Each structure stands twice: as structure tokens, then as C-alpha cells.
């Protein structure tokens, strides 16, 4: 029987990083935490495999891929190494398994199946991944649910396998619909992860996925302890430094978010990880604006302006690069500045929509309101395009942006009832959905905008109600707090 090496390592390594790196990668950490994934391959590759899994849990996909490729070359009979290579191509929490990655993933799983493994557990991991690749004509959401079911079976049959439990929890999060405000899958994942965390406090995946599972208004307090420690578990990983700010943002802990993202942005810059750097910069600007630290936010905007050759087609890059200047103008109500952001031709439609929404706001909320019908039509076009692409989440979010502009346009044209109707519809639709992990939240919550609209209509009591509700969903937002104070003052 092949030797099964049971070795848990605290990884503390320094590795040089290539200048050009895929934008979703989070660099090569020097310390990754403690991971044990026993395999039936050569004992000589066990520690390297543990290291690769630790990289994978901190979403360091390209370095993890390189680690597993090296293992596959060192031990040609190591089937599970090819499963692991395929896992670096599957990004469960944002772009799943992109069509461009399917051929490579299929080749790796076919190689793993051809080599075979004498270990039933390893066979189960490989089989679970194969469910993602079956019947390409089937919607990916269906295949992803089949993968989740296979991981549930694997975890159930191997209760002592920590990694099986962790990857099953991640599969649950991957299939959590943004429309489910009961957070049922997130709670299932937490029921798995929280007990494991008590016995494995230095495991990077457990800590990381508790934060993702808790990234909602309802569950954020459950993620605070993990947020406080993830940077200590993997202190050199840019994503581990940034990830706590998801919980800090949910709780309105702005200084904590700033500290987290300053460290993350610097580490990502040092490791040439543009996507993670921009992601941290976006969260930084968001937090600075909530504290009224406009000069600090401006410095981040200036830094963005000096970054050349950004791959705007990549959602993570394109979203942050578009959102940062929009946030800076809109949060400060500097409508004239809002005209400066143009949709990039290579941007995804839901990213381009933010730039168009920004320009439309400058028209309908500026000192001299003007017609925004062109922008409203453009937003409707993006919405239709997203529906055709099957991207219902971002179609709904783009619909919210369009309704917001319609509301402000009605208000500017002396139609307060129509304005209120549109903004309430936008707020209700937005409140029915959770945000995705790549964003700190809407540029401005629709419920907060409803409060501003009602203040303009001299209805302070109703405005105060809207601001209070918005602050429940998005605690400690500066404009909502200022609006509430104004509404309460006028109401008195």
C-alpha cells in the first residue's frame, strides 16, 4: 500500500514572483498557516503538496498551480496533483470555472483519472471535480450543485479529513444565491467551519471561509474573530491582509478596514498582484470617505491615475478602477467631477454601467439638471445584455442603477411622486440581494438615496426612517449619518 504521509506544516517560505501575474492571484505568501492534506504519492512531495493547498486556500492561484505542476513532474504517478492543478483553475467565489479554463481543467482531470489512485478518498476528490465538467451544455450552476453534492458525500464518508470538510464548506458558499437573505448555505458552512476553527486555529482556509460565510449584515458579527486573526495566520498573503476588511466594512469599523487594506495594498504591490492591489485600494477609498478623510482618498485616486495598462476586461480590475473615482465624486456630492469617468470599451457591461450611472447622476443632481435619457437608455441596454448573458445578478443590480437615475430625473423635473416610486423600487430590489465578494457594497445604497430624496421633498420624518434602515444594512456610512442628523433636526 502506498505510503500515506501525515504531515502538518507551518509554511514559512520566500519565493520570487514573476513580474507578470494573473490578476486574480494573490501573490506568494511567506507564511501560509498550518495545513495537512495526506496523499498517497511519494513522501518526498508531501510537504510541497501541503504548501500548495495552503496557497490555494489564500486564493494564490498561479503560485499554487506552479507548486502542483512541480509535484506532478516530480512524481508522475501522483494523480491527486492533477486534481490540485485543476482546483487552481476553479475560483468558487467570483468567476467560478471560466470557459477559457475548461480545456486545461478537463485535461488535468482526465490525466488524474488515467493515472488513477489506490486511495478511495483521492478518487472521490477527482470524481467530485469531474462533475463540474460533465455535459458542457448544462448550465454551470447545475454542475456546480452536482460538485457540491459530491463534496458533501466525500466529507460525510471521511469525517476525519479536515480538508474534505473545508472544501465542502467552500462548495456550499460557491452555491449560495445572492437572493437568499436567510443565508442558509452560509450558515451550513459556518456549522462546519466554526467547530473546526476551534481545533485548527491556524488553518488558512477555515479562517478565510468563515469570513466569506459571514460577509452579510446578519452574520458579520460571527466573522469578527476570524477577521481579527486571518492576517496573523498568513501575514505575508495580500488577500489574508485584505480579507478582514470585508467584515470591518459590514460592521462600519473604518479604521480597522484602513489598516487592513494599507497593508494589503502594499503587499500586493510588492508581489506585483495588480488585481489584489486595486481591490484593496477600492476598500481603502470606501473607508476613507466614511471618515471624511478626503485627502487620503484623493491620494489613492492619484495613485490609480499613475497605473498604466490595466486589464479592464478583468472584472476585479475593471470594477475597482471604475468604482474608485466614482466613489470619490459621488460620496462627496461633487457632481461636476462625476462627468470625468467614461466606460472603458473592454469593460464588462455591469462595470461600464457604473460609469454611465455616474455620468447620469452628474446630469440630474448637478447645479443645472439636464436630460439623462441617453444614459438611461444605455443602462437599459446593459441590463438587456446581461439578461442575454444569463447574468441575472448583475442585470438586477444594473436595473437598480437605472431606477435610481429615473428617480433623480423625475425629482429634477418636478415629479416627486414618480421619483419616490422609482427610488423605493430600487431600494427594495437592492435590499433583496447580497453583494458579491469583489465589492464593498453599492457605490451609494439606494435606501440612503431614498433618504436624500425625501429630504429634498421636505419630508424629514420619512427621510429619517429611510436613513435608519440604510444604516442597519450599511452601518456607520457618513452620508447616511449626516442625512439622519439633518432629518431629525428638520423634524424637530
N, C-alpha and C positions, 0 to 999 in steps of 0.2 A: 504494500500500500504506500502511495507517495507520502513523503514526509509532510506533515501539516505543522507549519511553524507558527507558534502563537507568541507573537512579539508585539508589545505596545511600545511605541516610541514617542518621546517628545522631540519633535524635529526642530533643530536649530541649525539651519544651513544658510549659506550665502551663495547665490548663483548669479552669474552675469546674465543680463536681459538684453535681447535684441532690440535695436532702436525701433524697428517697425513691429508693432504688435497688434493683434486683432483687437478691435475697440471694445469688445465685451470682456476682455481679460482683465484680471485684477492683479497682475504682477506676480512676482515670485517672492513669497514671504521668507524671511529668515527664520521665523519661529511659527510653526503651524498648529501647535497643540498636540494632543495625545490621541492617536488613532491606532486601532488594532483590527486588521482585516485579514485573518488567517487564510492562506491559499495553499493549494496542493502543488505549486510549482517548485522550482529549485529553491532551497533555503537561501541561496545567495541573493535572490531578488526580493525576499520578503520585506526587508526594511525599506527598499525603494518603492515597493507597492504601497506600503503604509503611507509613505510620504506623498505619493501620487493621489491617494484617496484624501489625504488632508488638504492638498492643493484643490482638489475637486470641491470639497466642502466649503472652501472660501471662494469659489467661483473663479479660480485662477485656471481658466480652461486651456490656454495654449501651453503653459508650463506643465500642467498635468498631462496633456497629450504627449508632450516630449518625454516625460518621465515614463509613461506607459509604452511608448514606442521603443524606448531603450530596453525595457524589460522584455518586450516581445522579441527583440533582436537577440538579447542575451539568452533567452530560454524559448526556443521555437515551439516547444510543446506546451507553453503556458496559455491555454485557451482563455482564461479569465482576463489576461492582459488585453486581449482584443475586445472583450466586453467593456473594459475600462476605457479603452480608446474611444469606443462608440459613445460612452457616457459623457465624454468631454464635448461631444457634438450636440448633445441634448441639454437645452437650457430651460429647465422646467418652469421658471417663474417669470420669463418675459417672452422670448421668441420661440420657445419650445424646440421643435426639430425643423429648422428651415429647410425648404425644398432643396436648396443648394447643398445641404449637408447629407441628404438622404443617401446618395450613391456611396459616399465614403462610409457612412454608418452601416449600410447594408453589407458592404464588403467586409467590414470588421466582424459583424455578427455571423456572416457566412463562414468566415475563417475560423471563428471560435467554435462554431458547430462542426466544422470539418475536422479540426484538431481533436475536439472532444475533451471531456474531463471525467475522471473517475469519481469525482466528488459530486453527489447529487445536489448539494447546495449551490455549487458553481453552475451546474447545468440549469438550475432554476433561475439564477440571475440572468443567464444568457437567454433562456426562453422568455423571460419577462420582457426583455428589451425587444425581442423579435416581434412581440405583439404591436409595437409601435410601427413596424414596417409592413405588416400584413395588409393586403388589399389596399393599395395606394388610392383607389377610387373612393374609399370610405373616408368620411370626414375625420380629421385628425383628433377631434375631441372624443370621438368614439374609440379610436385606437388608444388614446391616452387613458381612457377609462379601463380598457382591457389591460393595459400595463399596470394600472393601479390595482386591479383585481389580482393579477399575478403576483404583485409585490405583497399584497395582503396575504395570499396563500403562503408565499415564501416566509414572511415574517411569522405567520402562525405555526408553520412547521419547524421553524428554527428560533424558538423563543430566547435562546441564549446568544443569538447572533445580534449584537448591538447594531451592526451596520445594516442588517436587514430591517430592523425596526426604524432606523433613521431614514433609510431610503424609501420605506413605505410612507413614513410621515411626510416626506418631501413630495411623494406622488399625490398624497391627499391634497397638499397645498397647490400643486400644479393644476388640479381639477376643481379648485374652489371657485365657483362662479361669482363674479363681482356683484351680481344681482342678489345674492343670498345674504341678506342683512342679519340672519341668525348665526352666520359664521359656523355652520355645522361641521364642515370639513376642517376648518381651523381648530375647532375645539377637539375634534377627534385626534388631530395631530398633536395638540398640546397634551392630551391624555397619555399619549405615547412618550412624548419628549420630556415632559416635566419630571416624571419619576427617574428616567434615565439621567437627567441632568444632575440629580442629587448624588448618584453613584459615579458619574463620569463628568465632573465639573469642568474639565479641561478639553472636552471633545468639541472641536470647532463646528461640526455640523449640527450637533444638538443645540448649542448656543445660538448659532446663526439662524436655524429654522424656528426656534422659539420666537425670535424677534419677528421673522416674517409671519408666523402664525398669529402674532399679537398686533400686527400692523392695522389696527382699526380702533375707532373711538371706544368701542365696548371693551376690547381685550387689551388695550395698550398697558394698563397697569400690571398685567400679568407678565409683560415682556420687559419691565424696567430692570429687574435684577440681571437678566441676560444682557441687556443693553449696557449695563454698568461694567460687565466683565468681559465682553467679547474682545475688546481691544487688548485686554491682558492675556487672553488665550492665544491670540495670534497678532502680536503687536506690530509686526512688520508688514502685515497684509493691508493694503489700502482699503479693501472692502470691509475688513474687520474694523478698521478705524472709522469708516463712514457709517456702517450699518446701524450702530446705536442711535444715530440721529433720526431714523425712522420712528422710533419710539419717542425720542425727545420732541420731535415735531408734533406727534399726536397729542402729547401732553403739554405743549406750549413751553417747553424748557429750552428757551432760545440760547442762553449762554452755553449750556451743555452741547447743544447742536453746533454752535460755532466752534467750540473747542474740538469737537469730534471731526468736523469737516475741514478745519485748518490742517489738522494732522493728516487726514486722508488725502487732501488735495496735494500736499507736499510729497507724501509717499508715492502717490500716483504719478506726479510729475517726475520724481526721481527714477521711477521704474518705466517711464515712457508709456504710461497707460492713459491715453487721451480720454477714452470713454469714462473711466472712473474719475479722472480729474474733473471733467466737466460736470459729472453727476454730483460730486462734492461741491463744486463751485455754485451750482444751482441751489442746493440746500443752504449753502452759506449766504447767498444773496437773500433767500427767503427769510432766514433767521435775522440777518442784519436789519432788514426792512421792518420786521416786527418790533425791534428795539429802537427804531428811529435812527439807526447808525448809517445814515445815508452816505457819508463819505467812505465808509468801509465798503458798502455795497458798490459804490462807484468804482473803487479800486478793482474789484472783481470784474466789473464790466469793462474797464480799461484793459485788464489782463486778457479777457476774452477777445478784445479787438486786435490784440497782437498775435493771436494764434492763427496760423495760416494752414490752408489745405485741409480743413476739417471735412471729414466724410459725412456730409449732411444726410445722405441716404440711410445711414445707420440711425435707427430710431433713438438710441440712447444719446448719441452725439447730437443729432439734429434737434431733439426735444430740448436739451439743456441749452444749446447755443441759441435757440429761438426764444426760449422762455426767459432767460436771464435779462435781456434788455426790455422785454415786455413787462416783466415784474417791476423792474426799476422805474419805468414810466408810469404804469398803471397804479401801483400801490401808492405812489406819491401824488396821484391825480394830476400829473403833468401831461395833459392831453396833447400838447403840441409836440412833445418828444415821441409820442406813440406813433407818429407818422413815419418814423425812421426805419422800422422793421419791415422788410419785404420777404415774402415767401421764397424760399430757395427752390429752384426748378427741380432739384433732385430730392427734395424732402418728401416724406410720406404725407398723404393728404391730411391726416389728423395733426401733423406738425405744421404744415402750411396753413391750416385753419387758424392756428393761434396767431400767426402774423396778420392774417386778414381780419380777425376779430379785433386785434389791437388797432389796426388802421381804422376800422369802423367805429370803435369807441372814440377815437380822436375826432371823428366827424360828428357824432351825435352827442358827445359830452363836452366838447370844446367850447371856447368862449362864443363862437359863432357857429351853432349847429348847422350841418348841411346834410344833404341826401346821402344815405348809405345803401341805396338799393343795389348798387354794383357789388358791394361786399356781402350783402345778404344773399344775393344770387350765387356768389362764389361759395359761400358757406353751404348753401343748399346743394350745390354741385359736389362739394367734397363729401357731404353726407350721403348723397346717392352713390358716389364712387365707393365709399366704404361699405355700404349695403351690398353692392355688387361683388365686392371682395370677400363678403362674409364676415367682415369685422364689425359685428353688431355693437360691441362695447364702445369703440371709438366713433361709430356712427351716432350712437346716443349722446356721447359727450359733445360731438360737433353740433348736434341738434340743440343742446343746451346753449352753446355759444351763439347760435343763430337766434334763439328765442331771447337771449339777453340783449342782443343788438336791436331786435324788433321792439323790445320793451323800452329801451332808451330812445329809440326813434319815435315811438308813439308819445313818450313823455315830452320830447323836444318839440313835437308838433301839436301839443295841447290836447292830447287824448289820454288822460290819466287812467281811466278805467281799463282801456285796452293795454296800457303799459303795465298795470298791476297784474292783469290776467296772464300776460306773457311771462312776466318775471316769476310769478308764483308757479306757473307750469315748469319753468326752467329749474327753480329751486326744488320742486317736488321730484322732478326727474333726476336731478343730480344727487339728491339725498338718498335716492333708491339704489344707488350704485356705490361700490367701494372704489377707491383709487387703485391704480396698478403700482407695483413697487418702484418703477422708474421715476415716479413723480412725487414731490412732497405734497401735492394736492392741486386743486384748481388754481389758476392764477389769482382769481378772486372768487370765493364761494358765491354761488347765486343767491343763497339766503342772506348773505351780507349785503349784496347788491340790492335785494328787496328792501332791506332796512334803509339803505341810502335813498332809494326811490320814494319810499313812504315819507322819509324826512323832507324830501323836496316837495311832496304833496301836502306838507304841513299836517301830518298825521303821526305825531310823536309817540302816542301810546302803542299803536300798531307797529311802528318802526322799532320801538324798544323790544317788543315781543320777537320780531324777526332777528334783531341783533343777539338777543339772549339765546335763541335757538341756534343761531350760527356759531356762537361761542361754545355751545355744548359739542357741536360737531368738530369745530376747529378752535381749541382753546387758546386764549391769550393773543389773538390776532389784533394788531394795533388799531386798524381802521374800524373793526367791529367794536372794540372797547371805546374808542373815541366817539363812534356813532351812538353807542348806548348812552354815554355821558351826555351827548348833545340832546338825544331824545328825552332822557329823564329830566334834563334841565328845562327843555321846552314844555314838557308835560306838567312840570310844577307851576 
